């Protein structure tokens, strides 16, 4: 998508370049002639049938997933349709409950999606479509959608729940028929009302940031750089540091409106050599009880780049600290 149109679909309360997820009128998003029913669409072994705008109550045993999709995550194949909208970003939420697979998607900086799928494939690897969420173009101007599809393949659903890292979400557009934005699935620690969470969650990227390391003595008597802090500004002037310097932090995010949260790491995910890991953190409210981050229960740090501590020994006298630039997307999920 042309950069002049970037983020044209952001709601008015969001800052430029950031995605403020808002409630979606899912029942009215299908394009003319599309009743919102999904089918296999001829994609591999995928079989599903459901409806846009349908979402039921949570039941015992439901599992939940989230992702942040970017054009950089797409994998091009020579001779195949174009992929990778560099201006595009999206958030995907998913619930597996029995045979019902519910989804909520919000996007910005890319054209109206024509298809949305869950594929089987690890990071950097293309794979077959396993669950088609919708298979016809949505209404022009829409920026979010939710719905539910029926999936009868019990083995597939079991595999997704056991190994979500082996599956990825993909949004397609007319300009990028091979895939506009893509992101791996991550399991969430608690329940998420998908339409409600879409209304209250926030996606922000690092504008300028560094991971801060201190030269510290190791158990074997040598010195090496270890985590001491983070110093970053996210879109919308969200300040990101440690509440207290040192390896245990905890990390904190403070919005200009006074709302803030700290985070406790629940899980780490390797993101390749030279990149700090992706994180799933459980959030605790520390600031105002109203505001941008006030309802946040989970923070995801995804699509990380750089920020790794310098390797080898260090000299506490000549080089006591190191600041390593990094990039990342932060998704602040407001769960139940």
N, C-alpha and C positions, 0 to 999 in steps of 0.2 A: 504494500500500500504506500502511496506517496507520502513522504514525511510531513508535507504540509497538512495532511489530514490526520496526523497522528493524534490518538487519544480523542478524536472528535466525539466518541460515544460516551465519554465520561460524564457522569451527572454533575450538575452545577456546583455541588458542595465539595467536589474533589479537586485536588491540586493538579496542575498540568503534569503529565507523565506518571500519574498514580491512578490506581483503580480503586474506587470506592464502590463496593458491592451493594446493590440496592435490591429491594423486593421486585420480583418479576411476575408479570401477569402471564404466567405460563400458558393459560388456556387460549391466549390470543396471539401466539407467536408463530404458528405454522403459516407458511406461505399459502396463497390462494390455491385451493385444490388439494392441500396436504392436510389430512385429518390427524396428523401426528402419530400415525401408526408406523412402527419400525418393522423391518423385515431383514432377512439376511443380505439383501442387496447384492448377492452374488459374491460376497467376500469370504472366501475360504469356508470354514466350518461354522461361521457365526450364524446363530439362529435366535431371534428374539422378536417379540411382538408386544407393543405397549402403547402408551399415549403420552403426548406432551401435555403438561398441566396436571397430571395425576400424581398424587403423593399421599400415602396413608400414614396412620399413626405408627410410631415405633413399637416393635414387639421384642420380647426376650430373645436374645441370641443374635440381634442385628449387629453388623460390623460396618465401620465407617472409614472412608478414605478421602484424601485430599491431594491436590497437586497444583503447582504453578507452571503454566505452559508458556514457552517462548519460542520464537522463530529460530533462535540459535540451537535449540535442541533437535531440530529436524535433521534428518539424514538424507542427503541427496543421493540419487541413483542415476548414473549416466543413461540418457535416453528415455528416462521416465518423466512424468509430469513435474512441474516446478514445485519446490518446497521452500519453506522458511521465510515468513514475513518478518523482517528485522524490526519493524515497528510494532508488531503485534504482541500482546500478552493476554493471558486468560487464567482464570481460576476454575478448577474442576473439583466438585464434591460428589461422593458416591456412597450409597448405602446398599449392602446386600442383606436381604431379609427373606429367608426362604428362597423361593424362585423369583422374587421381585428384586430387580436391581434399579434403584432410583438414582437420579443424577441431577445436579444443578451446575450450570455453566454460566460464566460471565466473561465477557471479552472486551477488549479495547484496542484501538490502533490497527485493527484489521477489518476487512470487509465482512458483511453478513455471512455467517457460516452456511455452507451447503450440506455438510455432513459432519457428524461427530461420532467417534468410535472409541472403544477400548481395545487396544492391540496387545498381543503377547510379544514381548521383546524386552531385553535389558537395555540399559543406557547405551546409546550410540548404535543400536542394532534395530533394523526394521523387522517387523513381524506381521503375521496375519491378524486381520480383524477378528476379534472374539465376541464382542458385544457392540452392535450398532445402536447408538442412542437415538439418532434421527437420520433419515436418508434423503431428505429433500430440503431445499433452501428455506430458511426462515424468512419472516417478513423483513424487508429492508428497513433499517433504522433500529432494529431490536438490538439489545446489548446483553441479554441474559435469557435463560430458559431453564425450566426444570421439567421432570417427567419420570416415568417408570416404564421399564421394559420387563417382559417375562423371559426368563432364561431357564430352560429345562435341563441343561447339562450340569448335573450335580458335581461331577468331577472337576469341571472348569471352575465353578464357584468355590469349591474346596481349595483348588490350587491358587486362586486369586487371594483368598483369605490367608493362606499359609505363606505365600511368596509374592506379596504385592509389588516388590521391586522388579519382578519379571514382567510387569505389565505397564503400559503407558496410554495416556489419553491423547487424542489427536483431533484437532479441529481443522476442517478443510474449507477453502473458499474458492470462488471462481477464479481469482488470480493465482491461487496456489492450490490446484486440485490435488496435488500429491500430499498436502499437509501444510497449513499455515503456521500453527503453533503446536507444540508437543511438550508433555511432561510426564515423568514417572509417577506411579501411584505410591502413596505413603499411608500406612494404617494410622488411624487416630486412636487416642487412648480412651475416648468416651463417646457418648451419643451426640449426634448433630441433627437438628431439624433443618434439613437442607434449605427450604425456602427462607426460613427465619435466619439462618446463618448467612445466606447470601445477602440478606438485608443489612446485617450488622457487622460484617467483616471488612477488613481493610488490607490492601496490598500496597506495599511501599518498597522501593529499591534504594540501595545505597547511592547517594549523590557523591559523597567523598568519605572515605573511611580507611582506618588502619587497625590491624590487630597489633596489640602492644605486648611485647615480651620483655621480661626481666632476666638478667644474667644471674642465675642462682646456683648455689652449691648442690651437687647431686650426692646421693648416698655413697658413691665410690670416691668422693673427694674432688671430682672434676667439676667444672662449671659449664652450664648450658642454658640456652634461652628457654624459659617456660612462660606460660600464659600469665599475664599480669593485669590486662585491661583491654578494652576496645574503645576506640574513639571514632565515632561515625555520625554523620548526619544523613538521615533518610529523607526522601521526598516529603514535602509538607513540613520541613523543619522539625522532624522527630529526632530528638537527641538520644543517642545510643552509647552507653558507657557501662562500666561495672558500678554497682551501688557502693562497693568497697574494693579497692585494688587488691589483687591477689588471685591465686588460681581458682578459688571457690566463688569469687564474685559476690553476689550473683549478677548476671547481666540485667540491665534495666533499659526501658524505653520510656521517654517522657515526651508527650505531645505538647504543643504550645498552649492548648486549652487547660492544662493542668492534670489531665488524666495520664496515668502511668501504670506500668506493670513491671514486675521482675519475673525472671524465668528460671525454672529448674529443669535441667536436661533429663528427658525421659529416654531418648534414643539418639544415636549418632549413625550417620550413613556416609560411607566413603564416597568421595566425588572425584577420585582420580588424583594422580600425582601432581603436586604443585598447588592443589586447592584444599582449603580447610574443609572439614566434613560438613555435610548438611545436618541440621539439628531439628528435633522435635522437642519442644519445651512446654511444660505445664506452667501457665501464667498465674500470678497472684497480684491482685489489684493493690496498688500502693498510693495512688493519687486520688483525684476527684472522682466522686461516684457517678458523675455524668461527663460525657465527652467522648472523643474519638476512640480511645482505648479502654474505656471504663468497663465494657462488657467482655473484654478479651479473656478467654480461658485457655487457649492454646496458641503458641507462636511456632511457626515453621520458618526456619532459615534454609532456603533452597537456592539452587542455581549459583552456587558459590564459585568464586574465581580468585586465585591468589591467596595471600594472607598467611602462608605457612611460615612457621618459625625458622630462622636461619639455622642451618645444620652445623654440627661440630662444636668445639669448645668456644667459650667466650671469656673475655677479661673483664671482671667486674669493675676494675679501676678505669680502664680506657673506653669501655663500651658497655655501660651498665644496662642500657635498654635498647630495644630495636622496634621500629615501627614499620610494619609491612602492609602496603596497600592491599585492599581486597574489594570485591564486589559481591553482592548477594541480593536476593529478593526476600523480603520478610512478609509473611502472611499472618495477620492477626485474626484468629478465628474466635468469633463470639458464639460459643456452644451453649447448650442447655445447662 
